Amino acid sequence: MMLSAAGLASVAQQPPISHIEANNVRATILGNGSCFVPQQIYLDEYGNSLPPNCTTWEVPAGSEKQTIYQHSLWFGGLDAADSLHLAAVRYGQVIGANGGAITDYWSGPLKTADASLDLMIALKYHCVWNLTRAEIDQFIANHGNSGYQTPADILTWPAHGEAGYAENLAPFVDVNNDGHYNPADGDYPDIKGDQCLFFIFNDSFGEHSETQGGKLGLEVHAMVYAFDAPNDEALNNTVFVNYKFFNRSSNDYHNTYLGLWNEWKIGYGWDDFVGCDVQRNSCFAYNGNPVDGAGEPWAYGDNPPVQAFTVLNGPDGLGMTGFMFHNNSNEDNGDPRVAEDYYNYLQGRWKNGSHMQYGGDGYGSGNVVGPDCNYMFPGDSDPENIGTGGVAPNGGYNTNGLYWTEEECGNEPGERLGLASVGPFDFPAGSMKELDYAMITVWKNNTQSAMERKGEFIDHVRDLFNNGFAK
């Protein structure tokens, strides 16, 4: 079936799909900064719905249970005239057959001169490259042997850009040091982990139909990876993400923030709580009731895990500089609609521009006591009051065992949507910034709950990352 130019453009708008499944997690990865979304809302290149039973973030793999419903990247900053440029996605719903998706991101790199992108280049990079360490090792051992067939994702590895684009894109091992990627010479992809997904996306191929924000000229190189580590429980339940952000525009951005937005669903997704660990640069969701759900096949029952997100290394050495949740509503503490809403959330502000307050729901109801704060539900993880600029919270918080948590507020468990922020930082024209983070699923053992083990898992994963995963 031949597609028209409009049909080809709609394909470019819809993200390519692959899976990470090296360990106890099987995760659906969409190649546009939007991960784990239920795939039945996406269409293939012929306008047909993708199968509704495709998994999202399934843990344990094969269980049909999940802890994350949707996860995506937000990125925004101000130019020299203080005009906002912002790209973000949440759900990326499809606009009818061959109509493309509501999105701010598309496949492919950007031209270095003007941050533009040709349709055919976008289609060429409309791919998630999926490789394992075993495939790389087999290639190293056998690439010169007759009868050996090199995997397609090694042959097509996007090491170099076309004329007008960056010369070097995907990392590779240059065996003969000639500066060119050529598997015939023994060159091979330089991957992380025991399985690695690599993809490139941008915010400038089309208009921002999700946020209506101004384009950034943002090119993102993404590597999602995991380790097969059955003897290391924390590592075997973790997926890592490395993002490299390139500013291909002529704008110098300031007050730049990036955000990791999540809609958690710990099995049965309407009985959850959230919180954060300021000292560990982490946010997390956990079951608000002792038992998850009421016997549904997708519920965890009496063994609900904790799902954590940990910033390992942010731009300019920043960690997680803020965390807040918002409601699924149209209120000022509800769903973002336009770029300014997204940017307010990235700064720890509600849609009306007011800053999050310490206590209660952080917005205005419950036991809101102030002052302005950057971290929602930190519990006892902020003894130095980093989130309030060194100012002790009012109302006796952080003293006498009184800490800001969902339980302390008397909240009812329910649906939880949250945002971990990193910023502000400068993002000059032509520069590159980098982010590493880990998604860690924590389980109880015979003596400790998942919440009690959470810090141990996070610390172990961070130590492994800091030491280059030396085994």
Buried (B, 14 or more C-beta within 10 A) or exposed (E): EEEEEEBBBBBBBBBBBBBBBBBBBBBBBBBBBBBBBBBEBBBEBEEEEBEEEBBBBBBBBEBEBBBBBBBBBBBBBBBEEEEBBBBBBBBBEBEEEBBBBBBBBBBBBBBBEEBBBBBEBBBBBBBBBBBBBEBBEBBEEEBEEEEEEBBEBBEEBBBBBBEBBBEEBBBBEBBEEEEEBEBEBBBBBBBBBBBBBBBBBBBBBBEBBBBEBBBBBBBBBBBBBBBBBEEBBBBBBBBBBBBBBBBBBEBBBBBBBBBBBBBBBBBBBEBBBBBBBBBBBBBBBBBBEEBBBEEEEBBBBEEBBBBBBBBBBBBEEBBBBBBBBBBEEEEBBBBBEBBBBBBBBBBBBBBEEBBBBBBBBBBEEBBBBBBBBBBBBBBBBBEEBBBBEEEEBBBEBBEEEBBBBBEBBEBEBBBBBBBBBBBBBBBEBEEEBEBBBBBBBBBBEEEEBBBEBBBEBBEBBBEBBEEEBEE
